[in-house]
Amino acid sequence: MRAVSYARFGGPEVLHVAEAPVPQPGPGQVRVRVAASVLHPVDLMIRSGRFPAPLPTGLPYTPGWDVAGAVDAIGPSVDGFTVGDRVIGFSPWLRTTTGAHAEYVVLDAAWLTAAPDDAPATEAATLPTNGLAAAQALDLLALPAGSTVLVTGAAGQVGGFVLALARAAGLHATGLAGAGDREFVESLGATFLPRDEEPAGTFDAVIDLAVVGATLLDRVRDGGGYVAASPPLRPEPVRGIRTFAMEVLPDGARLAALVALVNSGDLPLRVAGVYTFDDAAAAHTRLAEGGVRGGVVLIP
């Protein structure tokens, strides 16, 4: 099979399409024929050699977390899927280094769910990692309906999902984003706040996706909640504020609930651009330029 690969760290030029063996599913696993996958900032960090922690295997790597495609083969002890089913899910790449930027990928069946009814694969692929990150951040906070939440980086992929999920949960969200993102933020029922303005008042919780930092604890009420973008950024609790860090985990059942919101029109999917495997370097370059509003998608 063809797969995007790199055998040394560096810029986008280290990427190439290589031939690799077609993986075989083991017990509890499913092989997916990939129709689309998504590129994430962490993929760029790892490719450049800047990831700050050891990885479970060495080079060469095939990157890629999310997958949208069709079940191609099923391992022993798998129920609920048949060959040909349209599915989505993601590989926890930092744990497995099993990349989805390939024609086939093998994943645990528990990480997959049925794809959205009408969304093309290029859109469906944008949901798993970022949608689950947003959902799990809100799950950590466990806010009752009517609570207020400030979301920084609100126009990004995770931020947009947080705003949509907050609306569905009956929360009052305020989205901190660039001036050009007002329409998007307000379309999801959130109050828009320009990122060059200081938030006023206090909130029941903050989800800090733009890494503004621990100063935002001043905007959280006593006993409220704060979610940092990654574990190293989690501040120490003060004034009874519960502090958490995002660590997205694959969860087919939780992902199925997000698919239901996509099907009902309550969770919009956004695509910034579509690139073939042969143009993977261009996709990496585009994402590195910043200002992306939607998923940067790769197709075989």
C-alpha positions in Angstrom: 0.0 0.0 0.0 1.0 3.7 -0.4 1.7 5.7 2.7 3.1 9.1 3.6 6.4 8.5 5.4 9.6 10.1 6.6 12.8 8.5 7.7 14.5 11.6 9.2 13.3 14.7 11.0 13.2 18.0 9.2 11.0 20.3 7.1 8.1 19.2 4.8 10.7 18.1 2.2 11.4 15.0 4.3 7.9 13.7 3.4 7.5 11.2 0.6 5.1 8.4 -0.4 6.5 5.0 0.3 5.3 1.4 -0.2 4.4 -0.4 3.0 2.9 -3.8 3.8 -0.9 -3.9 4.1 -1.6 -4.3 7.9 -3.5 -7.3 9.2 -6.2 -6.9 11.9 -5.7 -8.8 15.1 -8.2 -9.7 17.8 -10.6 -6.8 18.5 -9.3 -4.9 15.5 -10.7 -3.6 12.2 -8.8 -2.7 9.0 -10.1 0.5 7.4 -9.5 1.5 3.8 -8.7 5.1 4.2 -10.8 7.7 2.2 -9.6 10.8 4.1 -7.5 11.7 7.1 -6.5 15.0 8.8 -3.3 16.8 9.5 -2.7 18.2 13.0 -0.2 20.7 14.5 1.3 17.8 16.5 2.1 16.0 13.3 4.3 19.0 12.3 6.0 19.1 15.7 6.9 15.5 15.5 8.1 15.6 11.9 10.4 18.5 12.7 11.9 16.7 15.6 10.5 19.1 18.2 8.2 16.8 20.1 9.4 17.0 23.8 8.9 13.4 24.8 10.1 10.0 23.7 7.9 8.1 21.2 7.2 4.3 21.5 9.0 3.4 18.2 11.7 4.9 16.1 11.8 6.2 12.5 10.5 5.8 9.9 7.0 7.2 10.7 3.7 7.4 8.9 1.8 10.3 10.5 -2.0 10.7 10.8 -4.5 10.3 13.6 -8.1 10.7 12.1 -9.6 8.4 9.6 -12.8 8.3 7.5 -13.2 5.3 5.3 -14.7 1.8 4.9 -14.2 -1.4 6.9 -12.0 -3.6 4.7 -11.3 -6.6 7.0 -12.3 -7.6 10.5 -10.2 -9.4 13.1 -11.4 -12.1 15.6 -13.7 -11.1 18.5 -15.2 -8.0 16.7 -19.0 -7.4 16.8 -20.9 -4.6 15.3 -19.0 -4.0 12.1 -19.2 -5.6 8.6 -17.0 -5.2 5.6 -18.1 -2.2 3.7 -19.4 -0.2 6.6 -18.5 3.5 6.5 -16.7 4.4 9.7 -14.7 7.2 11.4 -12.2 7.1 14.3 -8.7 7.9 15.3 -5.5 6.3 16.2 -3.8 7.6 19.4 -0.6 8.2 17.4 1.6 9.2 20.4 0.9 5.8 21.9 0.8 3.6 18.8 2.7 5.5 16.0 0.2 3.8 13.7 -0.5 6.5 11.1 -3.6 7.0 9.1 -1.9 8.8 6.2 -1.9 5.5 4.4 -4.2 3.6 2.1 -5.1 1.2 5.0 -4.9 1.5 8.8 -5.7 -1.1 11.5 -7.5 0.3 14.6 -9.2 -1.2 17.6 -12.9 -1.6 16.9 -13.7 0.2 20.1 -12.2 3.4 18.6 -14.5 3.4 15.6 -18.1 4.3 15.0 -20.4 4.7 12.0 -19.7 7.8 9.8 -22.1 10.7 9.6 -25.0 10.0 7.3 -24.5 12.5 4.5 -21.0 14.0 5.2 -18.4 13.2 2.6 -15.3 11.5 3.9 -13.2 14.7 3.7 -15.6 16.4 6.2 -16.2 13.3 8.3 -12.5 12.9 8.9 -12.3 16.3 10.7 -14.5 15.1 13.6 -12.8 12.3 15.6 -9.7 13.8 17.3 -10.8 17.4 17.6 -14.5 16.6 18.3 -13.5 14.2 21.0 -11.0 16.7 22.4 -13.8 19.2 22.7 -16.3 16.8 24.2 -13.8 15.4 26.7 -12.8 18.9 27.8 -16.5 19.7 28.6 -16.9 16.3 30.2 -14.0 17.2 32.6 -15.8 20.3 33.7 -19.2 18.7 34.1 -21.0 22.1 33.9 -24.7 22.2 34.5 -27.0 23.9 31.9 -26.9 27.6 32.2 -23.2 27.8 33.2 -20.9 30.3 31.6 -17.7 29.2 29.9 -14.9 31.3 28.2 -13.3 29.5 25.2 -10.0 30.9 23.9 -9.0 30.0 20.4 -12.7 29.7 19.7 -12.5 29.7 15.9 -10.0 26.8 15.7 -11.0 23.3 15.1 -11.3 22.2 18.7 -12.7 25.6 19.7 -15.4 25.5 17.1 -16.5 22.1 18.4 -16.5 23.3 22.0 -18.8 26.2 21.1 -21.2 23.9 19.3 -21.2 21.3 22.1 -21.6 24.1 24.7 -24.7 25.3 22.8 -26.1 21.8 22.6 -25.6 21.4 26.4 -27.3 24.6 27.3 -24.2 26.5 28.3 -23.5 30.2 27.7 -20.2 30.3 25.9 -18.0 33.3 25.2 -15.5 32.8 22.3 -12.2 34.7 22.3 -11.0 34.8 18.6 -9.7 37.1 15.9 -11.8 40.0 14.6 -12.5 38.1 11.3 -14.1 35.2 13.3 -17.0 37.1 14.8 -19.6 35.7 12.4 -18.4 32.1 12.9 -18.4 32.4 16.7 -21.8 34.1 16.8 -23.2 31.5 14.4 -22.7 28.9 17.1 -24.7 30.9 19.7 -21.6 32.2 21.5 -20.8 35.8 22.6 -17.8 37.0 20.5 -14.8 38.6 22.3 -11.9 40.0 20.3 -8.7 38.3 21.3 -7.0 41.7 21.8 -9.5 42.6 24.5 -9.2 41.6 28.2 -12.2 39.4 29.3 -14.4 41.2 31.8 -16.2 39.6 34.7 -15.9 36.0 35.8 -17.0 32.7 34.3 -17.9 29.3 35.7 -15.1 27.8 33.6 -12.4 28.5 31.0 -11.2 26.3 28.2 -7.8 27.8 27.2 -7.1 26.4 23.7 -5.0 29.5 22.6 -2.6 29.0 25.6 -3.3 32.4 27.1 -2.1 30.9 30.3 -2.7 30.8 34.0 -3.6 34.5 34.2 -7.1 33.4 33.0 -7.6 31.8 36.4 -8.4 35.4 37.5 -11.5 35.2 35.2 -12.8 32.0 36.9 -15.1 32.2 39.9 -14.1 30.5 43.1 -14.7 26.8 42.8 -15.0 26.9 39.0 -13.1 25.0 36.4 -10.2 25.5 34.0 -9.0 23.2 31.2 -5.5 23.7 29.7 -4.6 22.7 26.2 -2.0 20.1 27.3 -0.7 18.5 30.6 2.4 20.7 30.9 0.2 23.8 30.8 -2.1 22.8 33.6 -1.8 25.4 36.4 -1.9 24.6 40.1 -5.4 25.0 41.6 -6.3 28.2 43.4 -9.4 29.4 45.2 -10.9 25.9 44.9 -10.8 26.0 41.1 -10.5 22.6 39.5 -7.8 22.5 36.9 -7.5 19.9 34.1 -5.6 19.3 31.0 -6.8 17.9 27.6 -5.5 14.4 26.8 -7.8 13.2 24.0 -8.6 9.5 24.1 -10.2 7.3 21.4 -13.8 6.4 22.3 -16.1 5.0 19.7 -19.2 5.3 21.9 -18.6 9.0 22.7 -17.8 9.6 19.0 -21.1 8.1 18.1 -22.9 10.7 20.2 -21.0 13.4 18.3 -22.0 11.8 14.9 -25.6 12.1 16.0 -25.1 15.8 16.5 -23.6 16.1 13.1 -26.6 14.2 11.6 -29.0 16.6 13.4 -27.1 19.7 12.1 -26.0 20.8 15.6 -22.3 20.1 15.0 -20.8 21.7 11.8 -17.8 20.2 10.1 -15.2 22.5 8.4 -12.6 21.7 5.7 -9.8 24.2 5.0 -8.3 22.3 2.1 -7.8 18.9 0.6 -4.5 17.5 -0.5 -3.4 14.1 -2.0 -0.7 12.0 -0.4 1.7 13.2 -3.1 1.1 16.8 -2.0 1.6 16.1 1.7 4.5 18.5 1.9 2.2 21.3 0.6 -0.4 20.4 3.3 2.3 20.6 6.0 3.4 23.9 4.7 -0.2 25.3 4.6 -0.9 24.2 8.2 2.4 25.7 9.4 1.4 29.1 7.9 -1.4 29.4 10.5 -4.8 31.0 10.2 -6.4 27.7 9.1 -10.2 27.6 9.7 -11.1 24.0 9.2 -9.3 20.7 8.8 -6.4 20.2 6.4 -7.3 16.9 4.9 -5.2 14.3 3.1 -6.7 11.8 0.6 -4.9 8.8 -1.0 
